[in-house]
């Protein structure tokens, strides 16, 4: 009978540890979903300066955007922002996006694809975009 109790105690501990691991991964995934929602909303509503604040600080040190860059973003309107595919992970994630873009001067609309790259910073418990802002002028 004593062996049975020890076995049960070991199983119970294993289940608790497994659940604790799922909870932390669940919180991390929930944080990714919140970060992606915030990013999508900023891009969709034309808040490119707000979206820039969600870009990885290490990337922002290398890629410097001036007021002129942000003025250029005012020339476009995003008409739609659709998640086509997601590849979440524990510390890195990617999301394929389709974006509808309207040139405010010509009123011409086009569709483009963009791949978001995300990195989880365990120290700050924050998901950061590492791919930077979408380049709406690529190929023009």
C-alpha positions, 0 to 999 in steps of 0.5 A, a space after each residue: 500500500 505504501 508503494 502505491 501512495 508514493 507512486 500516486 504522489 510522484 504522478 501528482 507532482 508530475 501533473 502539477 509540473 506539467 500544468 505549471 509549464 502549460 500555464 507559463 506557455 499559455 501566458 506567453 502565447 496570450 501575451 503574443 496574441 495581445 501584442 499582435 492585436 496591438 500591432 495590427 490595430 496600430 498598422 490598421 489605423 495608421 498609427 505608425 509611430 505607435 507601431 514603431 514602439 512595438 519594434 524590438 529596441 535592438 532593431 530601432 537602434 540599427 534602423 533609425 526612422 526620421 520624421 520624414 519617414 513617418 510623413 511618408 506613412 501619412 501618404 497611405 491608408 490601410 484598408 485591410 489587415 488579414 492574418 493568413 498564417 501563423 507560426 507561434 513558438 516559445 521564443 520566436 513567432 511569425 505571421 503572414 499578413 495580407 495588407 490592403 494599401 490605398 495611396 491617398 494621392 491617387 486613390 489607387 488600392 493594391 494588396 501586398 504581403 508582409 511577414 511579421 517576425 516576433 521575438 520574446 524577451 524573457 527578461 521584460 516578458 515582452 514580445 517584440 516585432 523584429 521585422 520592422 514596419 511594413 515597406 509599403 513602397 517595395 517594388 514601386 
